[in-house]
Amino acid sequence: MSNSKFREPAYVDYKDVELIKRYLNEQGKILPRRITNVSAKFQRQLTRAVKRARHVALIPFVADSLK
């Protein structure tokens, strides 16, 4: 088993801002897989969800301090 920092949910919804924020750094950038230890499939789902959430203004594109 891998030592995962975060537990992967089955589905990433773009409206679940709290889940998405766990995978973003302070500037609002998506954390890489090597840091979060998630699967490639989950990383793709997360990327799509983050882009959708940014587009509908649920999370900012850039931020001074997101957390």
MOTA-V128930 format. One record per pair of residues at least 6 apart in sequence whose C-alpha atoms are under 7 Angstrom apart, sorted by the first residue. I is the first residue (numbers start at 0). J is the second residue. Records with the same first field share a line. If there is no record, write none. Layout:
# MOTA-V128930
I: J / J
This chain:
# MOTA-V128930
3: 35 / 36
4: 35 / 36
5: 35
7: 37
11: 44 / 45 / 48
12: 48
13: 48 / 49 / 51 / 52
14: 52
19: 49
22: 29 / 30
23: 29 / 30
24: 30
25: 64 / 65 / 66
26: 61 / 62 / 63 / 64 / 65
27: 60 / 61 / 62 / 65
32: 42
52: 58
53: 59 / 60
